[in-house]
Amino acid sequence: MNRQISIIGCGWLGFPLGKALIKKGFRVKGTTTSKDRLALLSNEHIEAFYLKITSEGIMGNIQESLADSEVLVLNIPPGLRKNQKKKHVGQIQNAIPFIVSSQIKKVLFISSTSVYANAPSFQEITEETTPKPENESGKQLLKVEELLQNNSHFKTTILRFSGLFGNERHPAQQLSGKAHLKNAKAPVNLIHLTDAISIITQIIEQDIFGETFNASTTPHPTKQSYYTSVCKSMGLPLPSFDLSQKSMGKIVSSKKLESILNYQFQIKLQ
């Protein structure tokens, strides 16, 4: 493997990932949808490219952003919370021909555990569990996973992250002060940015492609106890929960990842 990596999507996760890979001795090409961020990436020795991929087409030089790299980290969030009509599958369909025509041989796709369904039994979810996405974001992510894994021009590893937090970003901030929240007894599935970056780096360094991994830290406290505790520690108004309805949820297992990568999570949930 050569030491150059392309990252499509140098945002909240991709930017610190790029910096971490450079510290490991890799050369990094990174893309951003904001021309204002090009200098920020360049200042961290990331070869920066403006690139905006939509279902209608591509703006920017995708060929150069991929040129001479053997590994691609594909980190484009579905973005359906902000735009319910967004066609994430179409985005990736437009990008694939350029990946195929490049020197990319290995793709690491950042997906989500939202491809799995919740259940009242709080089922333990492994990579053997059949995905049954319940929302449009999960449905489109699953289609993208299949598109990439079925392409014979490169080997794809799917990395399904639970909710990401870190760097002053925490889902408790969105739940703070809200009332009648559902699923009070459901298990929490999250992963810290530090672990997310470390896991991606180890997959690349250990050359583990053609796999699917779940990534969610332990333990899995209940939504009510965890977010109440976090809001207290952050000095935020406490959320309140509707205890009259049966909670739905899941426990995402990362045992396969821990075993194959010999990985130990650095940030645990309290």
N, C-alpha and C positions, 0 to 999 in steps of 0.2 A: 504493500500500500504506500502510495506517495503521501507526502505530509501536507497536502493542500486540501482544504475542506470548504465546500460552499454551504452557506446557510441562507435559505430563502425565508426571510422573516426575522430580522434583527430587532425585535421589540423587547417587551418586558422579560421574556425568557431568552430570546435569541441573542440579544446584545451581551448580557453577562456570560452566556455560553461561549460566544466568540472570544471574549477576553480570556476566559478560562482555558480555551483550546490553544490560544497563542502562548500562554504561560507554559503549556505542555510541549511547546515546540512546533505546533502546527502553523501553517500559513492559512489565513482565513479570508474568504470572499464572503461578503454579507450584503443583503439587500434591505432596503427600507422603502416604505410607501410615501415617506416624507422627505422632500429634498432638503428641508431644514436640518435633518438629522445626519446628512452625509458627512459633514465635518466632524460631528461627534464620533461616528464610527471610525473615520480616518485617523482621528487623534489617538485612538486606541490600537492603531496599526492593523485595523480591518480594512481590506480593500473594498471600498463601499460603492454600491450601485443603487440607483433609483430604479425600482421595479414595482409595478402595480399590475397584478394579475386579476382579471375579472372573468366572468362567464362570457362576456362579449369580446374580449381580446386582451392583449398584453401591451402595456406601455413601459418602455425601458428596454435595455439591452440584456435580455435573459441569456443570450448565447455567451456573452462575455462573463456574466456572473457565474456561469457553470464551467467555463473553459479551463481545461487542465486539472480539474478536480476529479477524484475518483469516488469520493463520498459526498452525498448531499443530505443535509438535515432539512427536511421539508416541514416548516413550522408556520403554516398559515391557519389561524383559527377560523372556524366557520363564520363567526360574527353575526349569527342569526338573532341574537338578543337586540342588537342595534338595528338590524335590517331583516325583517321576517321574510322578505322576498329574495334574499340573497341566494345564489345558486353556487354553493361550495363545490359540488361535483363538477359543474361546468368550469370553474376555476382550474381545478386539477387536470381536467381533460385538456384544457388549452396548454397547460405546462408540460404534459407528458411527452409530446413529440419532440420538444427541445431537450428534455432529459435523455430521450432515446438517441438523439443525434449527437449528443455530447460524449465525453469520456467517462461519465458517471457510471459506475458499476454497482454501487451500493447506496440504497436510500434508507434513511431513518425517518419515518413519518410520525409526527407527534399527534397522537389521537387522544381519546378520552374514555374513561370508564362509563360515560353516559351511554355507551352502546349496549350496556347491560340493563335489564329491568330491575325494578324494586319489587319486593314481596313482603307480606306481613310476617313471614317466617325469618326474615333477615338472613337469607341464604348466603353461604360463603361462595363468593364468585372467584373462579379460577379461569385460566385461559381455555379450559375445556368447556366452560359454560357457554351455551349457545347464546349469542347476543340477540337481545330483543329490545331495541331502542324504543323509548316511549315518547321522545320529542323529535322535532324535525332536525335539530342539530345532530343528535345521535344517529338518526337514519342516514343523513348525508355523509357523516364520518364513516359509517360502516361501508357505504358504497365506494367511498374513496379508498378505504383499506383494500377492498376487493380489486379495484382497478389497478392499484399498485402491485399487489401481491400476484396478480395474474399476468403481469407483464414480464416476459422472459428476457428482456434486454438488461435488467438489473435485478439484484436481490434486495428485497425490502424487509426491514424489521419494523414492526408496528409497536409503538410504545404508548400504552394507554395510561395516561396520568389521571389520578383523581384530582380534586380541586387544588389548584396551586396557591400557595401563600408565601409571604416573605417580603423583605424590602418595604416595610410599612404598608403592605397590602394584605388584608385579611378579610375573609367573608363575614366575620363578626361585625365589621364596619357597616355592611349593608343590612344586617339583621338587627343592629342596635336600635332599641326603642320601639320596634315593631310589635304589634299585638296579634294574638290568635294564630301564631305560627303553627304549621302542621308538622306531623312526624316527630313529635317531641322525643320519643323513645328510639328513634332510628339511629343506627350507628353512623358516626362521622367518618368520612373517607377524604383525607387530605394528604398533600405532600409538599414539603418545603422546597423553595427554589434551590437551596443548597444541594439537597438530595437529587432534585431533577437534573441539575447540571452535572453532578457527579455520575449519575447513572448513564446519561448520554455519553459522557466522556469515556466511561469504562466500556460501553458497548462498542464504541469506535476503536479504542485501544486494544480490546480483546478480539476485535474483528468478528463480532457475533451478528451475522445477518441471515435473513430468512426465518426469523423468529417473531413471535408475538409475546409481549410482556405486559402484565399489569404492574402499576407502580403506585402504591398507597402505603403510607407509613402506619405504624402501630403505636399504641393500642387504638381501639375504635370506641371512644366514649359516646354516650348518647348526645344527640343534638342539643337537648335541653341543658344538660349539665355542662357540656363543653362550652357552648356559646355564652351561657350565663357567666361562667368562670372567666372566659377571655374578655368579655365586655367589662367585668369588674376590674380585671388587671389593667385594662386600657383606659379606665375611667370613663367609660361610655354608658349611656342609658341602657338598662337591661331590657332584653326582649322578654315577651311573655308567650306562652304556648297554649294551644288548645289541646287539653288532655281528654276530651270527650270522644275523639275519634281514634281508631286503631292506627298505629304508625306503620308506614311502609318504608322499607329500606333494604340495604344489602351490606355485606362485609366483603370488601375487595381484598383478596389474598395476593400477596407479592412473593409467595414462597418460591415460585419458579425462578423469578428474577434473582432472589437472594441466593438460591442454590447455584444457578448457572454462572452468575457473575461473581459469586462469593462475596455478596454485598451486604453490608450492615448499614441500616439507616442511621443518619447522624442526628436528625431532629425528630424527636418523638412528640406525640400529642400527650398533653397532661390531663 
